[in-house]
Amino acid sequence: FLILLEGDETPMHIGSLLVLDVPEAERDTAAERLRDHVISRLARTPLLRTLHPAPMGFDSDVWVRADDADLDRHVVIHRADEPMDDRDLHAFIEAHVMQRLDLSQPPFLVQILDPVADGEHGGRIAMYVRVHHSLTDGVGFQHLLGLLSDDPDSDEPPVAPLPSVEELPSRHEWLRASLDE
């Protein structure tokens, strides 16, 4: 339903801007380390999936594993010439909040903003995370942020595995099954 509601005036994603303190000694590598950390956690989240259309619209579209996701496109570092202050961060969000996520790709974008003006304990970086609302609600989004940042409680992914496109029924089988129900 949230996918059907989406339009240029109503992008259906939710997001969060996280501003993180960085010890001065780690300042030069913080953005790359954060990017690597987020990428290493993606398999534990519901983010690596794409929406596969049902044949001829006779059934609901289905989410499948995004085995070939281009992570350089989904977890990006934006470097500023000068450290961004809060006004600059708000302007960045303002410039990006209405940009729709590409639903032919995994429906999320993580933008790491570097550098951000110094905080109490040294330098800072920021991370702007957007996820299509069809994947999660506000409470689920908080859980998702935890999956991206916290140490896992176990090696088991907390989300059920999805089929790949190759595991879906053939077009003919899918159409026949949608008519039988």
Secondary structure, DSSP 8 states (H G I E B T S, - for coil): -HHHH-BTTB--EEEEEEEEEE-GGGGGGHHHHHHHHHHHHGGGSS-SEEEE--GGGSS--EEEE-TT--HHHHEEEEEEEEEE-HHHHHHHHHHHTTS---TTS-SEEEEEEEEEEEETTEEEEEEEEEEETTT--HHHHHHHHHHHHS--SSSS-SS-----GGGS--HHHHHHHHHH-
